[in-house]
Amino acid sequence: MSILIVEDNPVNARLLALMLHAQGYQTVMARNGKEALATVAETQDFQLIITDYMMPEMDGLEFIVKVRALPSCSHIPIIVASAHADLETVKRVQSLQCAGFLVKPIDKQQLIKRVEDLIRAQPVVLLAKQNTMDRLGLELTEYHELVHAFAAQLAAIIPIVVLEHGDADEPISENLSRLLKDLAESASMLGADKFF
């Protein structure tokens, strides 16, 4: 997983990337909101987005609105970076449920603290795809097959849980207990420790 930097100024973009790389983060860069939206739609594996406010083709606010409209990306925390720090701009950013606002020129300590706080606060359901693939020695298609099988397993068990365990005082049946044990094993294998 990586951090998407959306910045039209190549010097600012590179500086942000260098600051983040020094702390061990991977980054992907986009030159404007339009390019970033295409990147998000393709990848959908970002921990965080840092976007400039003023950009050509699609500014940061329009980009945020479009990202928030994508169900698979609506949870990604977004930080806006801008030299325009007037009250109206900050209020507009807050109204879009952004995780923060950084004033340019960006202070390195402030950036790193905000990034670390946001990434630590995110619940990790599955380990990063590449980590799991490496750990299990899988190719991408094999990984996707396993994730789909896990999703099908989960979809099959949920109705049983609802039907059999509608009353919290009832003990779990032997059948449901076995199904949940199998589900937990699958979750553990895929690196879904939080789910497990």
LODREN-381245 format. One record per residue (C-alpha): residue number from 1; x, y, z. Coordinates in steps of 0.02 Angstrom, whole numbers, plus 50000, padded with zeros to 5 digits. Example, Ala and Ser with C-alpha at 12.3 -4.5 7.8 and 13.67 -1.06 7.14 Angstrom:
@pos=1 | xx=50615 | yy=49775 | zz=50390
@pos=2 | xx=50684 | yy=49947 | zz=50357
# end
This chain:
@pos=1 | xx=50000 | yy=50000 | zz=50000
@pos=2 | xx=50058 | yy=50176 | zz=49966
@pos=3 | xx=50018 | yy=50360 | zz=49979
@pos=4 | xx=49950 | yy=50453 | zz=49828
@pos=5 | xx=50023 | yy=50627 | zz=49804
@pos=6 | xx=49918 | yy=50739 | zz=49691
@pos=7 | xx=50021 | yy=50893 | zz=49650
@pos=8 | xx=50046 | yy=50992 | zz=49489
@pos=9 | xx=50209 | yy=51073 | zz=49545
@pos=10 | xx=50347 | yy=50943 | zz=49513
@pos=11 | xx=50462 | yy=51017 | zz=49646
@pos=12 | xx=50326 | yy=51011 | zz=49780
@pos=13 | xx=50277 | yy=50835 | zz=49728
@pos=14 | xx=50457 | yy=50774 | zz=49736
@pos=15 | xx=50485 | yy=50857 | zz=49904
@pos=16 | xx=50332 | yy=50772 | zz=49978
@pos=17 | xx=50388 | yy=50605 | zz=49908
@pos=18 | xx=50564 | yy=50626 | zz=49980
@pos=19 | xx=50495 | yy=50670 | zz=50152
@pos=20 | xx=50382 | yy=50517 | zz=50150
@pos=21 | xx=50514 | yy=50399 | zz=50077
@pos=22 | xx=50633 | yy=50448 | zz=50218
@pos=23 | xx=50504 | yy=50377 | zz=50339
@pos=24 | xx=50483 | yy=50215 | zz=50239
@pos=25 | xx=50322 | yy=50257 | zz=50146
@pos=26 | xx=50294 | yy=50215 | zz=49963
@pos=27 | xx=50217 | yy=50350 | zz=49854
@pos=28 | xx=50129 | yy=50365 | zz=49687
@pos=29 | xx=50116 | yy=50535 | zz=49602
@pos=30 | xx=49982 | yy=50616 | zz=49495
@pos=31 | xx=49996 | yy=50789 | zz=49416
@pos=32 | xx=49814 | yy=50841 | zz=49437
@pos=33 | xx=49646 | yy=50781 | zz=49499
@pos=34 | xx=49597 | yy=50703 | zz=49333
@pos=35 | xx=49755 | yy=50596 | zz=49326
@pos=36 | xx=49737 | yy=50554 | zz=49511
@pos=37 | xx=49557 | yy=50497 | zz=49488
@pos=38 | xx=49611 | yy=50376 | zz=49351
@pos=39 | xx=49751 | yy=50313 | zz=49464
@pos=40 | xx=49633 | yy=50286 | zz=49611
@pos=41 | xx=49506 | yy=50196 | zz=49502
@pos=42 | xx=49642 | yy=50077 | zz=49438
@pos=43 | xx=49737 | yy=50045 | zz=49599
@pos=44 | xx=49615 | yy=50065 | zz=49746
@pos=45 | xx=49755 | yy=50015 | zz=49864
@pos=46 | xx=49804 | yy=50181 | zz=49943
@pos=47 | xx=49823 | yy=50209 | zz=50129
@pos=48 | xx=49812 | yy=50396 | zz=50111
@pos=49 | xx=49795 | yy=50536 | zz=49983
@pos=50 | xx=49883 | yy=50705 | zz=49995
@pos=51 | xx=49815 | yy=50826 | zz=49868
@pos=52 | xx=49853 | yy=51004 | zz=49817
@pos=53 | xx=49707 | yy=51124 | zz=49817
@pos=54 | xx=49740 | yy=51228 | zz=49659
@pos=55 | xx=49778 | yy=51122 | zz=49503
@pos=56 | xx=49738 | yy=51127 | zz=49318
@pos=57 | xx=49608 | yy=51013 | zz=49235
@pos=58 | xx=49529 | yy=50961 | zz=49401
@pos=59 | xx=49567 | yy=51049 | zz=49565
@pos=60 | xx=49588 | yy=50962 | zz=49732
@pos=61 | xx=49411 | yy=50992 | zz=49794
@pos=62 | xx=49329 | yy=50923 | zz=49637
@pos=63 | xx=49446 | yy=50773 | zz=49647
@pos=64 | xx=49396 | yy=50742 | zz=49829
@pos=65 | xx=49210 | yy=50748 | zz=49786
@pos=66 | xx=49236 | yy=50620 | zz=49648
@pos=67 | xx=49343 | yy=50505 | zz=49757
@pos=68 | xx=49215 | yy=50510 | zz=49898
@pos=69 | xx=49082 | yy=50456 | zz=49771
@pos=70 | xx=49178 | yy=50294 | zz=49735
@pos=71 | xx=49118 | yy=50165 | zz=49863
@pos=72 | xx=49284 | yy=50072 | zz=49859
@pos=73 | xx=49381 | yy=50233 | zz=49899
@pos=74 | xx=49265 | yy=50330 | zz=50014
@pos=75 | xx=49360 | yy=50271 | zz=50169
@pos=76 | xx=49533 | yy=50333 | zz=50114
@pos=77 | xx=49591 | yy=50479 | zz=50222
@pos=78 | xx=49633 | yy=50636 | zz=50124
@pos=79 | xx=49746 | yy=50780 | zz=50173
@pos=80 | xx=49738 | yy=50944 | zz=50076
@pos=81 | xx=49897 | yy=51045 | zz=50054
@pos=82 | xx=49881 | yy=51225 | zz=50000
@pos=83 | xx=49962 | yy=51396 | zz=50011
@pos=84 | xx=49784 | yy=51465 | zz=50023
@pos=85 | xx=49747 | yy=51447 | zz=50208
@pos=86 | xx=49605 | yy=51572 | zz=50225
@pos=87 | xx=49455 | yy=51524 | zz=50332
@pos=88 | xx=49339 | yy=51496 | zz=50183
@pos=89 | xx=49460 | yy=51373 | zz=50101
@pos=90 | xx=49485 | yy=51276 | zz=50264
@pos=91 | xx=49297 | yy=51267 | zz=50291
@pos=92 | xx=49269 | yy=51201 | zz=50115
@pos=93 | xx=49401 | yy=51067 | zz=50144
@pos=94 | xx=49323 | yy=51018 | zz=50312
@pos=95 | xx=49151 | yy=51006 | zz=50231
@pos=96 | xx=49219 | yy=50868 | zz=50119
@pos=97 | xx=49269 | yy=50762 | zz=50270
@pos=98 | xx=49454 | yy=50780 | zz=50241
@pos=99 | xx=49571 | yy=50715 | zz=50374
@pos=100 | xx=49678 | yy=50870 | zz=50379
@pos=101 | xx=49743 | yy=51030 | zz=50302
@pos=102 | xx=49928 | yy=51071 | zz=50282
@pos=103 | xx=49989 | yy=51246 | zz=50241
@pos=104 | xx=50126 | yy=51263 | zz=50110
@pos=105 | xx=50272 | yy=51267 | zz=50125
@pos=106 | xx=50244 | yy=51102 | zz=50216
@pos=107 | xx=50331 | yy=51073 | zz=50381
@pos=108 | xx=50410 | yy=50899 | zz=50379
@pos=109 | xx=50374 | yy=50857 | zz=50561
@pos=110 | xx=50192 | yy=50910 | zz=50545
@pos=111 | xx=50172 | yy=50808 | zz=50385
@pos=112 | xx=50249 | yy=50650 | zz=50458
@pos=113 | xx=50150 | yy=50663 | zz=50620
@pos=114 | xx=49986 | yy=50685 | zz=50526
@pos=115 | xx=50024 | yy=50541 | zz=50407
@pos=116 | xx=50076 | yy=50423 | zz=50548
@pos=117 | xx=49922 | yy=50467 | zz=50651
@pos=118 | xx=49805 | yy=50435 | zz=50505
@pos=119 | xx=49886 | yy=50273 | zz=50449
@pos=120 | xx=49891 | yy=50204 | zz=50626
@pos=121 | xx=49707 | yy=50247 | zz=50649
@pos=122 | xx=49653 | yy=50145 | zz=50499
@pos=123 | xx=49586 | yy=49972 | zz=50536
@pos=124 | xx=49681 | yy=49843 | zz=50434
@pos=125 | xx=49564 | yy=49705 | zz=50382
@pos=126 | xx=49681 | yy=49620 | zz=50258
@pos=127 | xx=49869 | yy=49633 | zz=50249
@pos=128 | xx=49933 | yy=49719 | zz=50092
@pos=129 | xx=49904 | yy=49612 | zz=49940
@pos=130 | xx=50088 | yy=49601 | zz=49894
@pos=131 | xx=50138 | yy=49551 | zz=50072
@pos=132 | xx=50012 | yy=49408 | zz=50071
@pos=133 | xx=50063 | yy=49354 | zz=49896
@pos=134 | xx=50247 | yy=49352 | zz=49946
@pos=135 | xx=50213 | yy=49260 | zz=50109
@pos=136 | xx=50109 | yy=49125 | zz=50023
@pos=137 | xx=50208 | yy=49121 | zz=49860
@pos=138 | xx=50055 | yy=49165 | zz=49754
@pos=139 | xx=50032 | yy=49248 | zz=49586
@pos=140 | xx=49903 | yy=49388 | zz=49569
@pos=141 | xx=49769 | yy=49276 | zz=49492
@pos=142 | xx=49791 | yy=49147 | zz=49629
@pos=143 | xx=49777 | yy=49282 | zz=49762
@pos=144 | xx=49615 | yy=49346 | zz=49685
@pos=145 | xx=49545 | yy=49169 | zz=49679
@pos=146 | xx=49579 | yy=49148 | zz=49865
@pos=147 | xx=49502 | yy=49317 | zz=49909
@pos=148 | xx=49346 | yy=49275 | zz=49807
@pos=149 | xx=49335 | yy=49105 | zz=49892
@pos=150 | xx=49350 | yy=49190 | zz=50062
@pos=151 | xx=49214 | yy=49316 | zz=50014
@pos=152 | xx=49100 | yy=49172 | zz=49959
@pos=153 | xx=49136 | yy=49080 | zz=50122
@pos=154 | xx=49092 | yy=49235 | zz=50221
@pos=155 | xx=48933 | yy=49266 | zz=50120
@pos=156 | xx=48876 | yy=49087 | zz=50152
@pos=157 | xx=48907 | yy=49096 | zz=50340
@pos=158 | xx=48825 | yy=49264 | zz=50379
@pos=159 | xx=48645 | yy=49205 | zz=50348
@pos=160 | xx=48677 | yy=49052 | zz=50457
@pos=161 | xx=48742 | yy=49163 | zz=50597
@pos=162 | xx=48588 | yy=49274 | zz=50583
@pos=163 | xx=48467 | yy=49126 | zz=50581
@pos=164 | xx=48548 | yy=49021 | zz=50714
@pos=165 | xx=48607 | yy=49155 | zz=50832
@pos=166 | xx=48465 | yy=49280 | zz=50832
@pos=167 | xx=48459 | yy=49267 | zz=51022
@pos=168 | xx=48625 | yy=49310 | zz=51105
@pos=169 | xx=48582 | yy=49197 | zz=51253
@pos=170 | xx=48575 | yy=49040 | zz=51145
@pos=171 | xx=48733 | yy=48935 | zz=51136
@pos=172 | xx=48819 | yy=48922 | zz=50968
@pos=173 | xx=48774 | yy=48761 | zz=50878
@pos=174 | xx=48907 | yy=48634 | zz=50834
@pos=175 | xx=48880 | yy=48667 | zz=50648
@pos=176 | xx=48900 | yy=48856 | zz=50667
@pos=177 | xx=49051 | yy=48834 | zz=50779
@pos=178 | xx=49135 | yy=48727 | zz=50643
@pos=179 | xx=49092 | yy=48853 | zz=50507
@pos=180 | xx=49161 | yy=48997 | zz=50610
@pos=181 | xx=49320 | yy=48898 | zz=50646
@pos=182 | xx=49344 | yy=48868 | zz=50459
@pos=183 | xx=49313 | yy=49052 | zz=50424
@pos=184 | xx=49440 | yy=49102 | zz=50556
@pos=185 | xx=49570 | yy=48986 | zz=50478
@pos=186 | xx=49539 | yy=49064 | zz=50307
@pos=187 | xx=49552 | yy=49239 | zz=50378
@pos=188 | xx=49715 | yy=49197 | zz=50465
@pos=189 | xx=49789 | yy=49122 | zz=50306
@pos=190 | xx=49749 | yy=49280 | zz=50207
@pos=191 | xx=49824 | yy=49394 | zz=50338
@pos=192 | xx=49655 | yy=49459 | zz=50397
@pos=193 | xx=49714 | yy=49464 | zz=50577
@pos=194 | xx=49595 | yy=49602 | zz=50631
@pos=195 | xx=49449 | yy=49508 | zz=50555
@pos=196 | xx=49511 | yy=49345 | zz=50636
# end
